[in-house]
Amino acid sequence: MSVSRIRWLRQLIPPLLAATLLTAGSAAGIRAATYQASIDVNTTGFNPPCDGDANYIVPKMQKAATAAYTRLGHVATSRTGSAFTRAGTLARTVNDWGYYVHSHGDYYWHSTDARRYTGFREDSGDCSQAVIFSKDIKAKRLGRQSNLVFVSTCHASDSNTTLPDAFAIAKTKSISPANQGPEFYVGYIGVRWDSDEWIFEQRFWNALANNQSAGAAFDIAMQGNFNDASFDADWWGTYTYGGVAGPWTVCPTCS
């Protein structure tokens, strides 16, 4: 279990657009179809008794992510506490076009396979919090397309991360004229603090709301100061993808 040094500065250590903006479908298409997005947020693991003091940042992350995915055209539903479980996440993931999670994450040992996979912990409303491994998600999704996947945990975008593949997002950076469709994966490198992640996420969501591409939004989010001078994150996918829900289309006039 992680212990914070000061309130809200909490490490996520695991406990026990270029010229042409790529958008996914038109606004009319978004209204006509249903594109599910799940927002899973571990609140229990960052508060007593699982951690040392109350954390007021995590609920803000949940609210902001839910609003962002809704704005992008998803039918977004958020879960936390006993509603965010390993079983529930794996049951929903096959129908998720978008996904956001904030939790404890690491490159966890999988005893049956005798190897490590990137993963994150459920909330479950207690401090035991089972790991959801990337291989679990991959086995459920079976290569189905993803849109925007934001893994707000430690080690989610380390060089050896196995999570992008679970969502069928290639670990390549496609910058115009190259593209790999309407997909974008973003996560943090190494051990990060909630306060810095919240700074990054506010900038990222605000940039998307201002019609920046996901890649440009990432660049904007990385600009400016963080509490930890070594803060780092990474992305893979299509730089010019606008983050909008659904199958892809090229929209030269979109902004």
C-alpha positions as CSV (number, residue, x, y, z in Angstrom):
1,M,0.0,0.0,0.0
2,S,1.3,3.4,-0.9
3,V,1.7,6.1,1.7
4,S,1.5,9.7,0.7
5,R,4.2,12.2,1.7
6,I,1.7,15.1,1.9
7,R,-2.0,15.3,1.2
8,W,-2.9,14.8,-2.5
9,L,0.6,14.2,-3.6
10,R,0.2,10.5,-3.8
11,Q,2.3,7.9,-5.7
12,L,0.4,5.3,-7.7
13,I,2.4,2.5,-6.4
14,P,0.4,-0.8,-6.4
15,P,-1.2,-1.7,-3.0
16,L,-1.3,-5.4,-1.2
17,L,-3.9,17.8,-34.9
18,A,-1.9,18.3,-38.2
19,A,-3.7,19.9,-41.1
20,T,-6.4,17.2,-41.5
21,L,-8.1,16.1,-38.3
22,L,-9.2,12.5,-38.2
23,T,-12.6,12.1,-36.6
24,A,-14.7,9.0,-35.9
25,G,-17.9,9.6,-37.8
26,S,-20.1,12.6,-38.2
27,A,-22.1,14.3,-35.4
28,A,-25.2,12.8,-37.0
29,G,-23.7,9.4,-36.9
30,I,-22.7,9.8,-33.3
31,R,-26.3,10.6,-32.4
32,A,-27.6,7.6,-34.4
33,A,-25.2,5.0,-33.0
34,T,-24.2,4.0,-29.5
35,Y,-20.5,4.0,-28.7
36,Q,-19.9,2.8,-25.1
37,A,-17.2,4.1,-22.9
38,S,-16.4,2.9,-19.4
39,I,-14.7,5.0,-16.8
40,D,-13.3,3.0,-13.9
41,V,-11.9,4.9,-10.9
42,N,-10.3,3.4,-7.8
43,T,-11.3,5.7,-5.0
44,T,-10.9,3.2,-2.1
45,G,-7.3,2.5,-2.8
46,F,-6.3,6.2,-2.4
47,N,-8.2,6.8,0.9
48,P,-8.2,5.5,4.4
49,P,-8.0,2.8,5.5
50,C,-6.2,1.7,2.4
51,D,-4.0,4.8,2.3
52,G,-2.9,7.4,4.7
53,D,-5.2,10.3,4.2
54,A,-8.2,11.6,2.3
55,N,-7.8,12.2,-1.5
56,Y,-9.9,14.8,-3.1
57,I,-8.4,14.7,-6.5
58,V,-9.6,11.3,-7.6
59,P,-13.3,12.2,-7.8
60,K,-12.4,15.2,-9.9
61,M,-10.6,12.9,-12.3
62,Q,-13.7,10.7,-12.5
63,K,-16.0,13.6,-13.2
64,A,-13.7,15.1,-15.8
65,A,-13.1,11.9,-17.7
66,T,-16.8,11.1,-17.8
67,A,-17.7,14.5,-19.1
68,A,-14.9,14.3,-21.8
69,Y,-16.0,10.9,-23.2
70,T,-19.6,12.1,-23.2
71,R,-18.5,15.2,-25.1
72,L,-16.7,13.0,-27.6
73,G,-19.9,11.2,-28.5
74,H,-19.7,8.2,-26.2
75,V,-22.4,6.8,-23.9
76,A,-20.1,7.1,-20.9
77,T,-20.7,5.4,-17.6
78,S,-18.4,5.7,-14.6
79,R,-17.9,3.3,-11.7
80,T,-16.0,3.4,-8.5
81,G,-16.0,1.7,-5.1
82,S,-17.7,-1.7,-5.1
83,A,-19.0,-1.0,-8.6
84,F,-15.5,-1.1,-10.1
85,T,-14.5,-4.8,-10.0
86,R,-12.4,-7.0,-12.1
87,A,-15.4,-9.1,-13.2
88,G,-17.4,-6.0,-14.2
89,T,-14.6,-4.4,-16.2
90,L,-13.9,-7.6,-18.1
91,A,-17.6,-8.1,-18.8
92,R,-18.0,-4.6,-20.3
93,T,-14.7,-4.3,-22.2
94,V,-15.8,-6.2,-25.2
95,N,-18.4,-3.4,-25.9
96,D,-16.1,-0.4,-25.0
97,W,-15.0,1.9,-27.7
98,G,-13.5,4.3,-25.1
99,Y,-11.9,3.5,-21.8
100,Y,-10.4,5.4,-18.9
101,V,-9.1,4.0,-15.7
102,H,-7.4,5.6,-12.7
103,S,-5.9,3.2,-10.3
104,H,-2.7,1.6,-8.9
105,G,-0.8,0.1,-11.8
106,D,2.4,-1.8,-12.4
107,Y,4.1,-4.5,-14.4
108,Y,2.6,-7.3,-12.3
109,W,3.7,-10.9,-11.9
110,H,1.3,-13.5,-13.3
111,S,1.9,-16.7,-11.4
112,T,0.2,-19.0,-13.8
113,D,2.1,-17.7,-16.9
114,A,5.3,-17.2,-14.9
115,R,5.8,-13.8,-16.5
116,R,4.8,-10.2,-16.0
117,Y,2.0,-8.1,-17.7
118,T,1.1,-4.5,-17.3
119,G,-2.1,-4.1,-15.4
120,F,-4.1,-2.2,-12.8
121,R,-6.1,-2.9,-9.6
122,E,-9.9,-3.0,-9.2
123,D,-11.5,-0.9,-6.5
124,S,-13.9,-3.5,-5.1
125,G,-14.7,-1.3,-2.1
126,D,-11.9,-2.8,0.0
127,C,-8.2,-3.0,0.2
128,S,-7.5,-6.4,-1.4
129,Q,-8.1,-5.1,-4.9
130,A,-7.4,-7.9,-7.5
131,V,-5.2,-7.1,-10.5
132,I,-6.7,-6.8,-14.0
133,F,-4.0,-7.9,-16.3
134,S,-3.6,-6.7,-19.9
135,K,-3.9,-10.4,-21.0
136,D,-7.3,-10.5,-19.3
137,I,-8.6,-7.6,-21.3
138,K,-7.0,-8.8,-24.6
139,A,-8.7,-12.2,-24.1
140,K,-12.1,-10.5,-23.9
141,R,-11.7,-8.0,-26.6
142,L,-10.2,-10.3,-29.2
143,G,-8.8,-7.5,-31.3
144,R,-11.9,-5.3,-31.4
145,Q,-11.3,-1.7,-32.3
146,S,-10.7,1.0,-29.7
147,N,-10.9,4.7,-29.8
148,L,-9.4,6.8,-27.0
149,V,-7.9,4.7,-24.2
150,F,-6.5,6.6,-21.2
151,V,-4.8,4.6,-18.5
152,S,-4.2,6.9,-15.6
153,T,-1.8,4.7,-13.6
154,C,1.8,4.2,-12.9
155,H,3.8,2.4,-15.6
156,A,0.9,2.4,-18.1
157,S,3.2,3.8,-20.9
158,D,6.6,2.3,-19.9
159,S,8.5,1.0,-22.9
160,N,7.5,-2.6,-21.9
161,T,3.8,-1.9,-21.4
162,T,1.5,-4.6,-22.6
163,L,-1.7,-2.6,-22.3
164,P,-1.9,-0.9,-25.8
165,D,-2.0,-4.4,-27.4
166,A,-4.8,-5.4,-25.1
167,F,-6.9,-2.7,-26.8
168,A,-5.6,-3.5,-30.3
169,I,-3.6,-0.3,-30.5
170,A,-0.3,-0.7,-32.1
171,K,2.7,0.9,-30.2
172,T,3.4,3.2,-33.1
173,K,3.2,7.0,-33.5
174,S,1.3,7.7,-36.7
175,I,1.9,11.3,-37.7
176,S,0.3,12.8,-40.8
177,P,0.2,11.7,-43.5
178,A,0.4,8.3,-41.7
179,N,-2.5,7.2,-39.7
180,Q,-3.7,4.0,-38.1
181,G,-7.4,4.9,-37.8
182,P,-9.3,6.5,-34.9
183,E,-7.3,5.2,-32.0
184,F,-5.1,6.8,-29.4
185,Y,-3.6,5.4,-26.2
186,V,-2.1,7.6,-23.4
187,G,-0.6,6.7,-20.1
188,Y,2.1,7.6,-17.6
189,I,5.7,6.5,-17.4
190,G,7.1,5.3,-14.1
191,V,5.7,6.3,-10.7
192,R,3.5,9.3,-10.8
193,W,1.6,11.5,-8.3
194,D,-2.1,12.2,-8.4
195,S,-1.5,15.9,-8.3
196,D,0.6,15.9,-11.5
197,E,-1.7,13.5,-13.3
198,W,-4.6,15.8,-12.5
199,I,-2.7,18.8,-14.0
200,F,-2.0,16.7,-17.1
201,E,-5.5,15.5,-17.5
202,Q,-7.1,18.9,-17.1
203,R,-4.9,20.2,-19.9
204,F,-5.6,17.2,-22.1
205,W,-9.4,17.2,-21.8
206,N,-9.5,21.0,-22.2
207,A,-7.4,20.8,-25.4
208,L,-9.7,18.1,-26.8
209,A,-12.7,20.3,-25.9
210,N,-11.1,23.1,-27.9
211,N,-11.0,20.9,-31.0
212,Q,-7.3,19.9,-30.8
213,S,-6.4,16.4,-32.0
214,A,-5.5,13.8,-29.4
215,G,-1.8,14.2,-30.3
216,A,-1.9,17.9,-30.1
217,A,-3.8,17.7,-26.8
218,F,-1.0,15.4,-25.5
219,D,1.6,18.0,-26.5
220,I,-0.3,20.8,-24.8
221,A,-0.8,18.7,-21.6
222,M,2.9,18.2,-21.4
223,Q,3.7,21.9,-21.5
224,G,4.1,23.9,-18.4
225,N,5.1,22.9,-14.9
226,F,4.4,19.9,-12.8
227,N,5.1,19.3,-9.1
228,D,7.6,16.6,-10.1
229,A,10.1,17.9,-12.6
230,S,10.6,14.3,-13.9
231,F,6.9,13.9,-14.8
232,D,6.5,11.9,-18.0
233,A,3.9,10.3,-20.1
234,D,3.7,8.7,-23.6
235,W,1.2,7.9,-26.3
236,W,0.6,5.7,-29.3
237,G,-1.9,5.9,-32.1
238,T,-2.9,8.5,-34.7
239,Y,-1.7,11.9,-33.8
240,T,-4.4,13.7,-35.9
241,Y,-7.3,11.6,-34.5
242,G,-9.8,14.0,-32.9
243,G,-11.0,11.6,-30.2
244,V,-14.6,11.4,-31.5
245,A,-16.4,8.1,-30.9
246,G,-16.9,5.4,-33.4
247,P,-15.5,4.0,-36.7
248,W,-13.1,6.3,-38.5
249,T,-13.5,8.7,-41.4
250,V,-11.3,11.5,-42.7
251,C,-12.9,14.9,-42.2
252,P,-10.8,17.6,-44.0
253,T,-13.1,20.4,-42.8
254,C,-13.3,19.4,-39.2
255,S,-11.6,21.5,-36.6
